[in-house]
């Protein structure tokens, strides 16, 4: 039987430890064919950006391993439309990210964006994150990839849906299980701070402190804090279906008028 073909990518770069953990854990199963196409450098918070003003270069990093001088989205696009055009993968797996991707952060995340690009191109996709800002213990994440991810991949994922998975930074025996939950909601404080460089010139720094999360017990954040791996299905269609009917009252017919009041 032909082994499923997995495309691995990330936003932390080809040398990132999280990608190494993901790749080694999957290769240890000997159940998949694996191709790695990841950014040549760190691309965190790049969201779903494409490189349109500079050329992209593909760097050979070993057998079935490539680095792309661009964003995570560039990597998936280059992989599916160029490197693997005649050997299309069965699934895109992005991660394991160094840090959480929960709540509104999924809109900024290069990790999630890479999985989203796979879904846009019709490939079932999964984004994996280790939910710690400065992770050290990867043992639980490695165990999850080996013991639980294969069943998720075999479950028949919708090609137009991606799964966002956050793994707590805990050893395997301390992880309480797997839960499916909606995204939480958070507010960052002091996101933009003004500072002064050594020459006395002011500059702005985007960063700030950690977020305050809305108190809700059925969200990715709340369940992850309780020690669960949390999985959230995300969809490409961003239409707010509930608003369609109420906004229909604003529909109108006829041409617009110019500044003089004449119909254009």
RAQUIRA-V183209 format. One record per residue. N is the residue number from 1. RES is the residue in one small letter. NEAR is the number of other ideal C-beta (glycine too) atoms within 8 Angstrom. Layout:
n-><N N>
res-><RES RES>
near-><NEAR NEAR>
//
This chain:
n-><1 2 3 4 5 6 7 8 9 10 11 12 13 14 15 16 17 18 19 20 21 22 23 24 25 26 27 28 29 30 31 32 33 34 35 36 37 38 39 40 41 42 43 44 45 46 47 48 49 50 51 52 53 54 55 56 57 58 59 60 61 62 63 64 65 66 67 68 69 70 71 72 73 74 75 76 77 78 79 80 81 82 83 84 85 86 87 88 89 90 91 92 93 94 95 96 97 98 99 100 101 102 103 104 105 106 107 108 109 110 111 112 113 114 115 116 117 118 119 120 121 122 123 124 125 126 127 128 129 130 131 132 133 134 135 136 137 138 139 140 141 142 143 144 145 146 147 148 149 150 151 152 153 154 155 156 157 158 159 160 161 162 163 164 165 166 167 168 169 170 171 172 173 174 175 176 177 178 179 180 181 182 183 184 185 186 187 188 189 190 191 192 193 194 195 196 197 198 199 200 201 202 203 204 205 206 207 208 209 210 211 212 213 214 215 216 217 218 219 220 221 222 223 224 225 226 227 228 229 230 231 232 233 234 235 236 237 238 239 240 241 242 243 244 245 246 247 248 249 250 251 252 253 254 255 256 257 258 259 260 261 262 263 264>
res-><x x x x x x x x x x x x x x x x x x x x x x x x x x x x x x x x x x x x x x x x x x x x x x x x x x x x x x x x x x x x x x x x x x x x x x x x x x x x x x x x x x x x x x x x x x x x x x x x x x x x x x x x x x x x x x x x x x x x x x x x x x x x x x x x x x x x x x x x x x x x x x x x x x x x x x x x x x x x x x x x x x x x x x x x x x x x x x x x x x x x x x x x x x x x x x x x x x x x x x x x x x x x x x x x x x x x x x x x x x x x x x x x x x x x x x x x x x x x x x x x x x x x x x x x x x x x x x x x x x x x x x x x>
near-><2 3 7 10 14 15 17 15 15 19 18 11 14 11 4 12 7 16 17 8 13 15 11 9 11 14 9 7 9 5 6 11 7 11 15 14 15 16 19 9 6 8 11 9 7 11 9 7 8 9 9 3 3 4 3 10 6 10 9 6 8 5 3 7 10 14 13 15 9 11 14 18 16 13 15 16 11 14 15 14 6 8 9 13 8 4 6 9 13 8 15 17 15 18 14 15 17 11 12 12 13 17 13 8 10 12 7 7 15 16 16 15 16 19 17 14 15 17 16 7 9 6 14 14 17 17 17 16 17 16 11 10 6 6 11 6 8 12 8 15 14 11 10 13 14 10 7 9 13 10 7 12 12 6 6 4 12 6 8 8 12 16 14 17 14 14 14 13 11 9 8 9 4 8 15 6 6 8 9 7 11 7 11 13 10 13 7 9 8 7 7 8 8 8 8 7 8 3 4 5 6 7 8 8 8 6 5 9 5 5 8 6 11 8 4 8 6 7 16 15 11 13 13 15 7 7 9 12 14 14 12 12 9 10 8 9 5 5 5 6 5 6 7 9 6 7 8 7 5 5 6 4 3 4 5 5 8 8 3 5 5 6 7 6>
//
